[in-house]
Amino acid sequence: MSILIIAEAGVNHNGDIGLAKKLIEVAKDSGADIVKFQTGKPENVISKFAPKAQYQIENTGDKIESQLEMVKKLALQDSDWPVLISHCQKIGIEFLSTPFDFESIRLLDSLGMQIFKIPSGEITNLPYLRMIGKLKKQVILSTGMSNLGEIETAISILTQAGTKRENITILHCNTEYPTPMKDVNLKAMQTIANAFHLPVGYSDHTEGIHIPIAAVAMGAQVIEKHFTLDKTMEGPDHKASLEPHELKEMVKCIREIENALGNGIKRESESEKKNKPIARKSIVANKPIKAGEIFSEDNLYVKRPANGLSPMEWDNVIGKVAKKNFAEDECIEL
């Protein structure tokens, strides 16, 4: 199965549908499989008392503004989503959006979305999980800030509501923007895979592209990464996002790693077959040998190329009688 690459536009459109369309085009140009946004009515998602996260304060430079006030400026309208879906269909990239409230779940379902991405912050939201579970669709579950017990409970809620267990993919994730390298803990992705025997992936919030590439080498089947048109734009997520050229390079590298991983069968490849006789060796005469002489460790040696007896026949050759004359370096024949 090809590694699924999700280009996370998130709210990096800053509430502008024109910018959202440009982000879709950048995602398509990068070679990503899916472009993902975030859908939610700010008033339904965030209370008026919710403070900003520290990274949001640092990235917006506004300590007074509440989280709700910030998110209101980043929200698209319900009427924008069909337009964006149509644009995705027009240029040939799959649309995805994470719902952050019940109304958004219903909206995205009504628009025909077949995959529901559950963000890390909703992994302990029982009614939210149950509502998505009842849709019986593909689910991608992000697990930032969670432990194995919370992941297990979320899976149980989804499956009891109606989602098939085999339709769930779990993403290891760290919910800090950007994530410090010491907190990435990529091995936890393998722990999740071993614990639940479900497809796993990685939602990345580090700076750069090397950590998601490493995740692919470690078995990630899905990679999600934030991107933006310009890291210097105003907004909470731009600084921890990739610019278009970086997104394209990440996708290129992932596809190369995916190709390099192969099928796991250890055997000679087509490309190296021609090198086998050059790199391997044969049993040869270490000095001129006359017919009737006994082959010994003194008059035999092992040298390239491999167009004669294999060195693995060494013990079978030692002690045998030469049936013909051999010049120095000539391959031995029995």
N, C-alpha and C positions, 0 to 999 in steps of 0.2 A: 504494500500500500504506500502510495506517495505521501511524503510528509506534508501536512496541511500547514500553510503559512498564512497567518492572519495579520494583516496590516491594521493596526489599531489607530483609527483616526480619533476616536474618543470625542472629546469636546474641543479639539484643536481647530475647529471651524469658527470658534468664537461666536457662535450664534448666527453666522452668515451662510446662507445656503449656497451662495456663489463659491465661497471658500470650500464648503463641503464637497461641491462638485469637483473642484480642482484636486482635493485630496483623493477622491475616487480615481481620478485620472492618473495621479502619481502612483497610487497603489497598483493600478493595472499595468502601468509602465514598468514597475519594479519586478513584475512577475509573480506577485503574491496571489494566492488563491481567493482570498476573501478580504474585503475591506469592512471594518467594524466600527460602529458608532455607539453612542449611549443614548438611550431614550428614557425620559422620565419627566414628570411635572415637578419642578423644584419644590413646590409647596407640599407635595405628597411624599417627597423623599427626605427632606431636611426640615427640622424644626427651626423656628426663628431663634432658638437659644443655642443652636449648634455652632461651636467655634470652628475656625479654619484649622486644618492640620498645619504643622510647623512648616512643611515644605510649600504649602499653598501661600502662607504668609511671605516666605522668602522669595517665592517666584512671582508674586504679584506686588510685593512691596507695600501691602496695605494691611496694617494690623487692626484697624478699626472695623473694616467691612466684615460682615458675618459670612459664614459659608453659604447661607441661603441667598444673600445678596449677590455673592460672586457667581453662583451657579445660575441664577436667573438670567444673568447677562450672557451665559454660554448656551442657553437652551434653544433648540429649534422648535418650530410649531408642528402640531400633529399633521397639518397639511403638507409639510415639507417631506415627510417620509416617503409617500408614494412617488414624489418627484425624484428623490434620490434612488429609490429602488429602480425606477424606470431608467435612470441614467446608468446605473450598474448593468442593467440588462442590455442597454444599447451598446456599451463598450466591451461587455463580456467579462465581468467580474462578479462574483457572488456577493450579495449584500448581507450584512449581519448587524444586529444592534443588540446591546445588552439592555434589558428592561430593568428599571430600578423601582418600579411600583406596580401595583395590581392593574391599574388602567393601561399601563404600557405593555404589560403582558398580553392583555386582551387586544390592544391595538396591533401589536406586531403579529399576533396570531391571525388576526383578521386580514392582515396584509400578505399572508401566506408564508411567513418565515418558517423554515423547516428545522433550523438549528436554534436552540436557545442557550445562550451563554450566561451562566450564573456568575456574577462577580464575587470576589472574596468576601465583601462586606455582607452578603446575603446568605452565607453558608449556615448561619444560625437563625435564619428567618423562616420559621416553620410554615406559616400560612403561604408565604411566597413560594417556598419549595414545593409545597403540596399543589399549589395552583399550576406551576410549571409541570409537575409530575403528571397531572391529569391530562395534559395535552398529548402525552404519549409520543413525543418527538425526540430527536437527537438532542442530547444535553452535553454541554462542555462546562465542567465545574471547576472554577478557580478556588485555590485553597490557601491564599495568603492569610496569615495570622492564625491559622487553625492547627489542630493536632489530629492524629489518626482517629481518635474517638469521635471528634466532630465531623470528620469526613465520613466515617462509617454511618453516623446518624443521618447525615444529609442524604447519603445514598439510599438508606432505608426508607426515608420519607418519600423520596422520588419514586422508588420502585413500588412502595405500598400504594401510592397514588395512581400508578398505572404505567410509568415509564419502564421499559425493558432494561434490565441491568446491563445487557450488552450494548445498549445505545448510549451509555454514559462514558465520557472521556474525562479524566481528571488532570488538571494542570497544577503542577507545583508552581508556587508563586511567592514572592515577598512583597508586602504592601508598604514599601518605602520608596520614595521617588527623589533622587535615584537610590537604588539599593546598594549599600556598601558591599564590597566583595566578600568580606568576612561573614556576611549574613546570607549570601546566595544559597549555600548548602545544596548544590545540585544532586548530591547523593540521596537527598530526601526524595527526589523524584523516583529513584529506583526502589526506595523503601515503600513508597506508595504503590508502585507496580507490584511488588512482592506481596504486599498486604491485601490488595484488592483484586489482583489478577484482571485488571481492566486496562485499556489503552491509556497511556500517560503522555503528557506534554509539559511545556514550560512557558509561562507567561513572564516575560522579562521586563524589569524596570531598571536594569543597570545602564551605565553609560557605555556606548560603543556596541559592537556587534559580536565580539568574541565569545561572550557567555552563551547566547542562544545557539551559536555554532557548536560549542562544546556540548550543549544539551542534546543536540541532534546525534553527536557521536556517542552519547551515553544512552540513546534509545528513545528520545522524544519523538512522538509521532505527530505532535502539533506544536507549533511555535507561534506565539503572539508577541507583537512588539509595537509600541507606540511610535508614530511618526508625525511629522509636521511639515509645513511648507518652509518654515524658517524658525530656528530655535530662539531667535531674538524677539519673536512676536509676544504681545502681551497675553498673559494667561497662565494658569497654574501648571500645565503639563508640557509646555513646549520645550523647556530646558532639558527634560528627561526623555525627549523623543529624538528619533533619527530624522535627519533631513533627507530629501529625496535621493540624493546620490548614495547616502549611507544605506538606506533601505534597499536600493537596487543591489548594492554590494553584498548585503547580508543575504538576500535571496539567492544571489549567484553562488555564494560560498556554501549555503545550505544545500543547494542542488548538487554541488560538486561533492560534498560530504555524503549526501544521500547516495549518489552514484558510486562513491568509493566504498561504502559499507558493504555492498555486494550481497550475496546470498548465504554467506557463512560456510560454504563448502570449500574445504582446503584441497586445492588441486592446481595444476599448472594452468595459467591463463593463456588465452590465444596469443596475446602480445609477447609473452615470454618464451613460447615454444621454440622460436627461432634461436634463442640464446642458450638453450639447454646444451647443445653440442659444443658451444663455445666456452661456456662457463664450467661445465663438468669435465672430468678427466678420464683417461684410459690407462691401463697397465702398458708400459713401454719398456723397451730395453734400455738399461742404464749405461750399457757399453755394448760393443759388438758381441753377439752370441752366436756360436756355431751350432749346427745341427748335432744333436747328441748330448749337448750340455744340459745340466740340470738347472732349472729355474730356481733362483734363490733371492734372498733379500739383498744380496750383493750385486746381482746383475739385472735386477728389475727396479723400476721406479714408477711413479704415478705423475702424469703430466696431461695438460690440455692438448688437443680437444678430445671430446668424448665420442670418437668414431671407432673405438675398439672395445676390448673387454672392460667391463666396469670394474673399478677398484674393489667393489663388493665381492668380486671373484678372487681376490688376492689369495686367500687360504687354499682355494682349489688349484691355483696355478703353481704355488710354491711346491717344489719337489717333483714336478712333472718334467718330462724330457722334451727338449726343443726338437721339433720335427723338421726344422729348416733353419737357415741362417737368418739372423736379424741384425740390422744395422742399428746404431745408437739412435734412440728416440722412436724407433719403429714400433708400431703397435704389435703386441704379442698375440699370437694365435695358437690355440691348442690343437 
